Amino acid sequence: MRKALLVGLLMLAACSSPPPPAPPPPAPAEAVVGQTVVPGTKAPSGHVVPDVTGKNHQEAQDTLQASGFYKLKEEDATGRSRALIIDRNWVVVEQVPRAGTVLDPKEPVTLKSKKYSD
Protein backbone atom coordinates (compact mmCIF):
# COMPACT_ATOMS: atom_id res chain seq x y z
CA MET A 1 0.00 0.00 0.00
CA ARG A 2 2.81 2.37 0.87
CA LYS A 3 4.52 1.57 -2.38
CA ALA A 4 1.35 2.37 -4.34
CA LEU A 5 0.90 5.63 -2.43
CA LEU A 6 4.52 6.58 -3.03
CA VAL A 7 4.22 5.81 -6.77
CA GLY A 8 0.98 7.85 -6.93
CA LEU A 9 2.63 10.85 -5.25
CA LEU A 10 5.64 10.64 -7.57
CA MET A 11 3.36 10.51 -10.63
CA LEU A 12 1.34 13.45 -9.34
CA ALA A 13 4.51 15.45 -8.75
CA ALA A 14 5.80 14.62 -12.23
CA CYS A 15 2.52 15.69 -13.88
CA SER A 16 2.09 18.96 -12.07
CA SER A 17 3.38 22.09 -13.75
CA PRO A 18 5.79 24.48 -12.11
CA PRO A 19 4.30 27.58 -10.55
CA PRO A 20 3.84 30.52 -12.92
CA PRO A 21 6.59 33.13 -12.88
CA ALA A 22 6.05 36.18 -10.73
CA PRO A 23 4.56 39.14 -12.63
CA PRO A 24 7.03 41.88 -13.54
CA PRO A 25 7.04 44.95 -11.33
CA PRO A 26 4.86 47.81 -12.59
CA ALA A 27 6.60 50.22 -14.92
CA PRO A 28 7.20 53.71 -13.59
CA ALA A 29 4.49 56.18 -14.54
CA GLU A 30 5.39 58.10 -17.65
CA ALA A 31 3.90 61.35 -18.77
CA VAL A 32 1.46 60.82 -21.62
CA VAL A 33 0.20 63.62 -23.81
CA GLY A 34 -3.16 64.82 -22.54
CA GLN A 35 -3.17 62.81 -19.35
CA THR A 36 -2.58 64.06 -15.85
CA VAL A 37 0.63 62.79 -14.31
CA VAL A 38 -0.10 60.59 -11.31
CA PRO A 39 0.52 62.46 -8.04
CA GLY A 40 3.22 60.87 -5.91
CA THR A 41 5.39 59.90 -8.86
CA LYS A 42 8.70 61.52 -9.65
CA ALA A 43 7.13 63.36 -12.59
CA PRO A 44 5.79 66.87 -11.97
CA SER A 45 2.05 67.44 -11.74
CA GLY A 46 0.12 68.60 -14.78
CA HIS A 47 -0.58 67.68 -18.38
CA VAL A 48 1.95 67.06 -21.11
CA VAL A 49 1.87 69.74 -23.83
CA PRO A 50 1.48 68.10 -27.27
CA ASP A 51 3.58 69.11 -30.26
CA VAL A 52 1.46 71.30 -32.54
CA THR A 53 4.19 73.06 -34.52
CA GLY A 54 3.65 72.72 -38.25
CA LYS A 55 -0.07 72.18 -37.79
CA ASN A 56 -2.85 74.37 -39.09
CA HIS A 57 -3.66 76.92 -36.34
CA GLN A 58 -7.24 75.64 -35.93
CA GLU A 59 -6.06 72.02 -35.74
CA ALA A 60 -3.43 73.04 -33.16
CA GLN A 61 -6.09 74.66 -30.99
CA ASP A 62 -8.31 71.58 -31.26
CA THR A 63 -5.38 69.31 -30.31
CA LEU A 64 -4.49 71.41 -27.27
CA GLN A 65 -8.09 71.56 -26.09
CA ALA A 66 -8.42 67.78 -26.46
CA SER A 67 -5.33 67.53 -24.21
CA GLY A 68 -6.93 69.71 -21.52
CA PHE A 69 -5.47 73.12 -22.37
CA TYR A 70 -8.09 75.84 -22.85
CA LYS A 71 -6.11 78.95 -21.94
CA LEU A 72 -4.63 79.57 -25.38
CA LYS A 73 -2.89 82.69 -26.61
CA GLU A 74 -1.92 83.47 -30.18
CA GLU A 75 0.62 85.74 -31.81
CA ASP A 76 1.61 86.73 -35.33
CA ALA A 77 5.03 85.07 -35.63
CA THR A 78 6.15 87.60 -38.25
CA GLY A 79 6.10 90.43 -35.71
CA ARG A 80 3.50 92.41 -37.68
CA SER A 81 0.92 92.10 -34.86
CA ARG A 82 -1.83 90.93 -37.21
CA ALA A 83 -4.95 89.40 -35.71
CA LEU A 84 -5.51 85.75 -36.50
CA ILE A 85 -9.06 86.08 -37.87
CA ILE A 86 -9.43 82.92 -39.96
CA ASP A 87 -7.41 80.31 -38.03
CA ARG A 88 -7.28 77.84 -40.93
CA ASN A 89 -5.20 80.35 -42.96
CA TRP A 90 -2.35 80.19 -40.43
CA VAL A 91 0.29 77.59 -39.55
CA VAL A 92 1.92 77.24 -36.12
CA VAL A 93 5.68 77.85 -36.31
CA GLU A 94 6.43 77.98 -32.57
CA GLN A 95 4.73 77.13 -29.31
CA VAL A 96 5.45 78.24 -25.75
CA PRO A 97 5.99 76.12 -23.72
CA ARG A 98 7.69 73.51 -25.89
CA ALA A 99 6.12 70.15 -26.65
CA GLY A 100 6.65 67.57 -23.91
CA THR A 101 6.57 70.13 -21.12
CA VAL A 102 4.42 69.11 -18.15
CA LEU A 103 2.17 72.09 -17.45
CA ASP A 104 -0.74 72.88 -15.19
CA PRO A 105 -3.73 73.10 -17.57
CA LYS A 106 -4.66 76.45 -16.00
CA GLU A 107 -1.43 77.95 -17.41
CA PRO A 108 -1.48 79.51 -20.89
CA VAL A 109 -0.06 77.98 -24.04
CA THR A 110 1.00 80.51 -26.69
CA LEU A 111 0.84 79.64 -30.38
CA LYS A 112 3.02 81.73 -32.68
CA SER A 113 1.69 81.40 -36.21
CA LYS A 114 2.15 82.90 -39.66
CA LYS A 115 -0.05 82.91 -42.73
CA TYR A 116 0.59 80.15 -45.23
CA SER A 117 1.24 82.90 -47.79
CA ASP A 118 4.04 84.46 -45.67
GISULGI-V421633 format. One record per residue. N is the residue number from 1. RES is the residue in one small letter. PHI is phi in whole degrees, -180 to 180 (* if undefined). OMEGA is omega as a letter, one per 20 degrees, with the letter a starting at -180 (none if undefined). Layout:
n | res | phi | omega
N | RES | PHI | OMEGA
N | RES | PHI | OMEGA
This chain:
n | res | phi | omega
1 | m | * | r
2 | r | -62 | a
3 | k | -63 | r
4 | a | -65 | r
5 | l | -64 | r
6 | l | -64 | r
7 | v | -63 | r
8 | g | -63 | r
9 | l | -66 | r
10 | l | -64 | r
11 | m | -66 | r
12 | l | -63 | r
13 | a | -66 | a
14 | a | -71 | a
15 | c | -86 | a
16 | s | -76 | a
17 | s | -89 | r
18 | p | -68 | a
19 | p | -64 | a
20 | p | -65 | r
21 | p | -65 | r
22 | a | -66 | r
23 | p | -66 | r
24 | p | -66 | r
25 | p | -66 | a
26 | p | -63 | r
27 | a | -70 | r
28 | p | -65 | a
29 | a | -65 | r
30 | e | -113 | r
31 | a | -72 | r
32 | v | -120 | a
33 | v | -53 | r
34 | g | 84 | r
35 | q | -113 | r
36 | t | -72 | r
37 | v | -72 | a
38 | v | -66 | r
39 | p | -60 | r
40 | g | 92 | r
41 | t | -90 | a
42 | k | -77 | a
43 | a | -77 | r
44 | p | -67 | a
45 | s | -83 | r
46 | g | 140 | r
47 | h | -111 | r
48 | v | -87 | a
49 | v | -76 | r
50 | p | -76 | r
51 | d | -84 | r
52 | v | -119 | r
53 | t | -66 | a
54 | g | 87 | r
55 | k | -90 | r
56 | n | -56 | a
57 | h | -57 | r
58 | q | -65 | r
59 | e | -63 | r
60 | a | -63 | r
61 | q | -62 | r
62 | d | -61 | r
63 | t | -64 | a
64 | l | -65 | r
65 | q | -66 | r
66 | a | -65 | r
67 | s | -92 | r
68 | g | 101 | a
69 | f | -101 | a
70 | y | -117 | r
71 | k | -92 | a
72 | l | -109 | r
73 | k | -118 | r
74 | e | -138 | a
75 | e | -139 | r
76 | d | -77 | a
77 | a | -69 | a
78 | t | -82 | a
79 | g | 85 | a
80 | r | -88 | r
81 | s | 57 | r
82 | r | -77 | r
83 | a | -82 | r
84 | l | -87 | a
85 | i | -79 | r
86 | i | -104 | a
87 | d | -57 | a
88 | r | -71 | r
89 | n | -90 | a
90 | w | -122 | r
91 | v | -125 | a
92 | v | -77 | r
93 | v | -110 | r
94 | e | -157 | r
95 | q | -135 | r
96 | v | -131 | j
97 | p | -77 | a
98 | r | -65 | r
99 | a | -60 | r
100 | g | 92 | r
101 | t | -70 | r
102 | v | -90 | a
103 | l | -137 | r
104 | d | -62 | a
105 | p | -63 | r
106 | k | -82 | r
107 | e | -84 | a
108 | p | -77 | r
109 | v | -119 | a
110 | t | -104 | r
111 | l | -106 | r
112 | k | -104 | a
113 | s | -128 | r
114 | k | -135 | r
115 | k | -68 | r
116 | y | -59 | a
117 | s | -81 | r
118 | d | -75 | none
